[in-house]
Amino acid sequence: MGRELAPPRVKIPFGQAVRMVGPYAGNKIVEQIRSISLIVAYLVLFQLVVLGIPVANATVVALGIGVVILGLSLFMEGLFLGLMPLGEICGIMLPQKTVLPVILIFAFIVGLGATFAEPAIGVLKTAGFSVKAWNAPLLFLLLNKHSAILVWAVGGGVGLAVLFGMLRFLYHWSLKPFIFVLYAVIGSVSIWAFFDPNLVHITGLAWDCGAVTTGPVTVPLVLALGIGISRVASQGEGGTAGGFGVVTLASAFPILAVLSLGLLLQPGTLPPMSDAEFSSLRNRDKALQLFSDKNELKGYVLRNGSTQGRVAFFGDKDALNDEVARLAGDAAEQTATFGTTLAFEHWLLTSATHEQRLRVYGSEERVREKVGALTDALEGQVDTKDLLIRNTLASAQAIIPLSLFLILVLLVILRERIRRADEMVLGLVLAVMGMSLFSIGIELGLSRLG
């Protein structure tokens, strides 16, 4: 017999391809418009009607909302083509070809990796900029200096949830004891935290983390894994139905993980206080624990503190004015303290005292010239290149390791070939692109409305 010939490739003109894909893509975009239209309308109406404040940079905000819609559409399509098929195959084949320890290790890593791939995790990590260090020191510490530890704690909680979920499927344990015990412990710790001035601020964060981890990545992967294992374990009717319930655990364990992390860090953290007390020399060592170094602390106090707080940090008003004048003549020190020289000049012209501006620029006329030049430089400024690079790298770091792990399990442990590899690769690319665009859109649009 001759060698079997491959089917001929069909060439479709570009225009026809667009006409074929267009309606499908349009439907996906309409789905995402419906999913976010209510929250966007609510935020806009609340700002315009209740607060009576016009939407600043409305064009940029509208562009951000459009990018969010496009990003969600690409991300969801990427999940359906890439990650979900991988998770489903692994979930079905693992119980048939491996032993219990391998299944449990796989479940834990999938839960951990899915957390890093959740789009909402990126939003959570950027939320720390809105928290004042002296109002909620422990919350500020978790969301800023220890944001990576926070994400690992949340991911570890999800990993444990998936691990116990797989044990529950394999040994037919009831879900009720897990719910009763977990929420009794979580509720007790939350009530206790209410009476602690530092811990009270992280209870909301902890409970929000339970919702963050049940997003569009974790739920499909965990359900596919649970249903696959439950089918094999049950070997009969009701196997599929028994695969549900692990998402409930994936909500509870991260709450407990964040509360436990807060309890661990709480003893050495300052309690809430005024910015003047926080900035004083008496509390300097403990305040410094919230930042990477003294320059970062100094820059934070200058940018966010009141006049009393700034004076308390430097000892007296003259010392503060001397430091501002010294910074104005040292570009390297400006970068170390404010991040960029432009950021220092922006602070000097918008937040410093009139006396400090005159001391640096010498005259009222020179100050007005600098204010005009800065306004022109910042007018509608959006660093597109930085947004794209930063968010694309973060999205790739979230999606690719999880994908590679699933592919490695499929090829090495299960010894299965990847079906429709081209679709899977396309799906992973779309997932990275979509997650990046979603993060950019949140930064440009919804976060400004919120």
C-alpha positions in Angstrom: 0.0 0.0 0.0 1.2 3.5 -0.8 1.6 6.1 1.9 -1.6 7.8 2.9 -1.7 11.3 1.4 -2.5 14.3 3.7 -5.7 16.0 2.8 -5.2 19.1 0.6 -5.0 22.5 2.3 -7.9 24.8 1.6 -6.9 28.3 0.8 -9.5 30.9 1.9 -9.2 34.5 0.6 -8.7 37.1 3.3 -11.9 38.8 2.7 -13.9 35.6 2.9 -12.1 34.7 6.1 -13.1 38.0 7.7 -16.7 37.5 6.7 -16.6 34.0 8.2 -14.9 35.0 11.5 -16.6 38.5 11.8 -20.0 37.4 13.1 -18.5 34.9 15.6 -16.1 37.6 16.9 -19.0 40.1 17.0 -21.0 37.8 19.2 -18.2 37.3 21.6 -17.7 41.0 21.9 -21.4 41.6 22.5 -21.3 39.0 25.3 -18.6 41.0 27.1 -20.3 44.3 26.5 -23.4 42.8 28.3 -21.2 41.5 31.1 -19.7 44.9 32.0 -22.3 47.4 30.8 -24.2 47.4 34.1 -21.1 48.1 36.3 -19.9 50.8 33.9 -23.3 52.5 33.7 -23.5 52.4 37.5 -20.1 53.9 38.1 -20.7 56.7 35.5 -24.1 57.6 36.9 -22.9 57.5 40.5 -20.1 59.9 39.6 -22.3 62.2 37.6 -25.5 62.2 39.5 -24.6 61.4 43.2 -21.2 62.9 43.4 -21.8 65.6 40.8 -18.3 65.2 39.4 -17.6 65.1 35.7 -15.7 62.2 34.3 -12.0 63.3 34.0 -10.2 62.3 30.9 -13.4 60.9 29.5 -11.8 59.9 26.2 -9.1 57.9 27.9 -11.7 56.2 30.2 -13.9 55.3 27.2 -10.8 53.9 25.4 -10.0 51.9 28.5 -13.5 50.4 28.7 -13.3 49.4 25.0 -9.9 47.7 25.7 -11.4 45.8 28.6 -14.1 44.5 26.4 -11.7 43.4 23.7 -9.3 41.9 26.2 -12.1 39.9 27.9 -13.3 38.6 24.6 -9.8 37.4 23.5 -9.0 36.0 27.0 -12.2 33.9 27.2 -11.7 32.6 23.7 -8.1 31.8 24.6 -9.2 29.8 27.6 -11.7 27.8 25.6 -9.1 26.9 22.9 -6.0 26.5 25.1 -6.2 26.0 28.9 -9.6 24.3 29.3 -8.9 21.4 26.9 -5.5 20.8 28.6 -7.2 20.8 32.1 -10.0 18.5 30.9 -7.7 15.9 29.4 -5.4 15.9 32.5 -8.5 15.6 34.8 -9.8 12.6 33.0 -6.5 10.8 32.4 -4.7 11.4 35.7 -6.8 9.0 37.9 -6.5 6.3 35.2 -2.7 6.5 34.8 -1.2 7.7 38.0 -1.2 7.2 41.8 -2.8 9.3 44.5 0.3 11.4 45.5 0.8 12.5 41.9 -2.8 13.5 41.6 -2.6 15.5 44.8 0.6 17.3 43.8 -0.9 18.0 40.4 -4.1 19.4 42.0 -2.1 21.7 44.3 0.1 23.1 41.5 -3.0 23.6 39.2 -4.7 25.6 42.0 -1.6 27.6 42.6 -0.9 28.3 39.0 -4.6 29.2 38.2 -4.5 31.9 40.8 -1.5 33.6 39.2 -3.3 33.4 35.9 -6.5 35.1 37.2 -6.9 38.6 35.7 -8.3 40.0 39.0 -5.0 39.2 40.8 -3.3 41.9 38.8 -6.0 44.3 39.8 -5.6 43.3 43.4 -1.8 44.0 43.3 -2.4 47.5 42.0 -5.0 48.3 44.7 -2.3 49.0 47.2 -1.6 52.5 45.8 -4.9 53.8 47.2 -4.2 52.7 50.8 -2.5 55.3 53.1 0.3 53.7 55.1 -0.6 55.4 58.4 -4.4 54.7 58.1 -4.0 50.9 57.7 -0.3 49.9 58.0 -0.9 46.1 57.9 -3.1 46.4 54.8 -0.6 48.7 53.2 2.2 46.2 53.9 0.3 43.3 52.4 -0.7 45.2 49.2 2.6 46.9 48.6 5.9 45.5 50.0 4.5 42.0 50.5 2.1 41.9 47.5 4.0 38.9 46.1 3.7 37.0 49.4 0.0 37.8 49.5 -0.5 36.4 46.0 1.5 33.2 47.0 -0.6 32.9 50.1 -3.8 33.2 48.1 -2.5 30.7 45.5 -1.5 28.3 48.3 -5.0 28.5 49.7 -6.5 27.6 46.3 -4.0 24.8 45.9 -5.0 23.3 49.2 -8.6 23.7 48.3 -8.2 21.8 45.1 -6.1 19.1 46.9 -8.8 18.5 49.5 -11.4 18.6 46.8 -9.7 15.8 44.9 -9.5 13.8 48.2 -13.2 14.4 48.7 -14.0 13.0 45.2 -11.7 10.0 45.6 -12.9 9.0 49.1 -16.5 10.3 48.7 -16.3 12.7 51.7 -19.2 15.0 52.3 -18.9 18.7 51.6 -20.8 19.8 54.7 -18.0 19.2 57.3 -15.6 21.2 55.2 -18.1 24.1 55.0 -19.0 24.0 58.7 -15.4 23.8 60.0 -13.9 26.3 57.5 -16.5 29.0 57.9 -16.7 28.6 61.6 -12.9 29.2 61.8 -13.0 32.1 59.3 -16.0 33.7 61.0 -14.4 33.5 64.4 -11.1 35.0 63.2 -13.0 37.8 61.3 -15.0 38.7 64.5 -11.8 38.7 66.6 -10.1 40.9 63.9 -12.9 43.4 64.2 -11.6 44.4 67.6 -8.0 44.8 66.5 -7.2 48.2 64.8 -4.8 46.6 62.3 -6.5 43.3 61.5 -9.9 44.9 61.0 -8.6 46.5 57.7 -7.5 43.1 56.2 -10.8 41.2 56.8 -12.3 42.8 53.7 -9.2 42.0 51.7 -9.3 38.4 52.9 -12.9 37.9 51.9 -12.4 39.7 48.6 -9.5 37.2 47.9 -12.1 34.4 48.1 -13.9 36.0 45.2 -10.8 36.8 43.2 -9.8 33.2 43.1 -13.1 31.9 41.5 -12.6 33.7 38.2 -12.5 32.6 34.6 -9.3 30.6 34.9 -9.7 28.7 38.2 -13.3 27.7 37.8 -13.1 25.9 34.4 -9.8 24.2 35.2 -10.9 23.1 38.7 -14.3 21.9 37.5 -12.7 19.9 34.6 -10.2 18.3 36.9 -12.9 17.5 39.5 -15.4 16.1 37.1 -12.7 13.9 35.4 -11.5 12.5 38.7 -15.0 12.1 40.0 -16.0 10.1 37.0 -13.2 7.6 37.4 -13.6 7.4 41.2 -17.4 6.8 41.1 -17.4 4.4 38.1 -21.1 4.8 37.8 -24.0 7.2 37.8 -23.6 10.5 39.7 -19.9 10.7 39.0 -20.2 14.0 37.2 -22.4 15.5 39.8 -19.9 14.5 42.5 -17.3 16.6 40.8 -18.8 19.9 42.0 -18.2 21.7 45.3 -14.4 22.3 45.0 -15.1 25.9 43.9 -16.7 26.5 47.3 -13.4 25.3 49.0 -11.4 27.5 46.6 -13.3 30.5 48.0 -12.8 29.5 51.7 -9.2 28.5 51.9 -7.8 31.7 50.5 -9.7 33.7 53.1 -8.1 31.7 55.8 -4.7 32.0 54.2 -4.9 35.8 54.0 -6.1 36.1 57.6 -3.3 33.8 58.8 -0.7 35.9 56.9 -2.1 39.0 58.6 -1.9 37.4 62.0 1.7 36.4 61.3 2.8 39.9 60.2 0.6 41.9 62.7 2.9 41.8 65.8 5.7 43.9 64.4 3.5 46.4 62.4 2.6 49.8 63.6 -1.1 50.5 64.5 -3.1 53.1 62.6 -2.2 56.7 63.6 -1.9 60.2 62.2 0.6 60.8 59.5 2.6 63.1 61.8 3.0 60.3 64.4 3.8 57.8 61.7 6.5 60.1 60.2 8.1 61.0 63.5 11.5 59.9 64.5 10.1 57.8 67.3 8.3 55.5 64.9 10.9 55.6 62.1 12.2 52.1 62.4 8.8 50.4 62.4 7.5 52.7 59.6 10.6 51.7 57.6 9.5 48.1 57.7 6.6 49.0 55.3 9.0 50.2 52.6 12.1 48.9 50.8 14.4 51.6 52.0 14.6 55.1 53.6 14.4 56.9 50.2 11.1 55.2 49.4 9.7 56.1 52.8 10.9 59.7 52.4 9.3 60.0 48.9 6.0 58.5 50.2 5.8 61.0 53.1 6.5 63.9 50.7 4.0 62.8 48.2 1.1 61.7 50.5 1.7 63.3 53.9 0.2 66.5 55.2 2.4 69.5 56.0 2.6 68.4 59.6 3.6 64.9 58.5 6.4 66.2 56.3 7.7 68.5 59.0 7.6 65.6 61.5 9.7 63.4 59.2 12.5 66.0 58.8 12.3 67.4 62.3 11.3 71.0 61.6 10.2 73.3 58.8 13.7 74.6 57.9 15.1 71.1 57.6 12.2 70.2 55.3 12.8 73.2 53.1 16.5 72.5 53.0 15.8 68.9 51.8 13.5 70.1 49.1 16.1 72.6 47.8 18.8 69.8 47.9 16.6 67.4 46.0 16.0 70.1 43.3 19.7 70.1 42.6 20.3 66.4 42.6 18.7 64.4 39.7 19.9 61.0 41.0 18.4 61.7 44.4 15.1 62.8 42.7 15.0 59.4 40.9 15.8 57.5 44.1 13.1 59.3 46.1 10.3 59.9 43.5 11.0 57.3 40.8 11.7 59.9 38.1 12.8 63.6 37.8 9.4 64.4 36.2 7.6 63.0 39.2 9.6 65.2 41.5 8.9 68.3 39.5 5.2 67.4 39.3 5.2 67.1 43.1 7.1 70.4 43.6 4.7 72.3 41.4 1.4 70.7 42.7 2.0 69.6 46.3 4.9 71.5 47.7 4.4 74.8 49.6 4.7 78.2 47.8 7.7 79.0 49.9 9.5 75.8 48.7 8.7 76.5 45.0 10.0 80.1 45.3 13.2 78.8 47.0 13.8 76.4 44.1 12.8 78.6 41.1 13.5 82.0 42.5 10.5 84.0 41.3 6.8 83.9 40.8 7.2 84.3 37.0 9.6 81.3 36.9 7.1 79.2 38.9 4.3 80.1 36.4 6.5 79.1 33.5 7.3 75.8 35.0 3.6 75.1 35.8 2.7 75.8 32.2 5.4 73.6 30.8 4.5 70.8 33.1 0.8 71.0 32.2 1.7 70.8 28.5 4.0 67.8 29.2 1.4 65.9 31.1 -1.7 66.8 29.1 -3.4 63.5 28.2 -0.1 61.7 28.7 -0.3 57.9 28.6 2.8 55.9 28.3 1.5 53.4 25.8 4.8 51.5 25.4 5.2 51.1 29.2 1.6 49.9 29.5 2.0 47.3 26.8 5.4 46.0 27.9 4.5 45.8 31.6 1.1 44.2 31.2 2.2 41.8 28.4 5.1 40.5 30.5 2.9 40.1 33.6 0.3 38.2 31.5 2.9 35.9 30.0 4.3 35.2 33.4 0.9 34.3 34.6 -0.4 32.1 31.7 2.7 30.5 30.2 4.0 28.6 33.3 0.6 27.1 34.0 0.3 26.1 30.4 3.7 24.6 30.2 3.0 22.6 33.4 -0.2 21.1 31.9 1.6 20.3 28.7 4.5 18.7 30.6 2.1 16.5 32.6 0.2 15.5 29.4 3.4 14.6 27.5 5.7 13.1 30.2 3.4 11.7 32.9 0.3 10.8 31.0 2.2 10.1 27.7 -0.7 11.5 25.6 -0.2 13.5 22.5 -1.6 17.0 22.2 -4.6 17.0 19.9 -5.2 20.1 17.8 -1.9 21.6 18.9 -2.3 24.6 16.6 -5.6 25.6 18.2 -4.1 25.2 21.6 -1.1 27.4 20.8 -3.5 30.0 19.3 -5.6 29.8 22.4 -2.6 30.5 24.7 -1.5 33.4 22.6 -5.0 34.8 22.7 -5.2 34.3 26.5 -1.9 36.3 27.0 -3.0 39.0 24.7 -6.5 39.2 26.2 -5.2 39.3 29.8 -2.7 42.0 28.9 -5.4 44.2 27.2 -7.8 43.6 30.1 -5.2 44.8 32.6 -4.4 47.9 30.4 -8.1 48.7 30.1 -8.7 48.4 33.8 -5.8 50.8 34.4 -7.0 53.3 31.8 -10.8 53.0 32.3 -12.6 51.2 35.1 -10.0 52.0 37.9 -10.4 55.7 37.2 -14.2 55.4 37.4 -14.0 53.3 40.6 
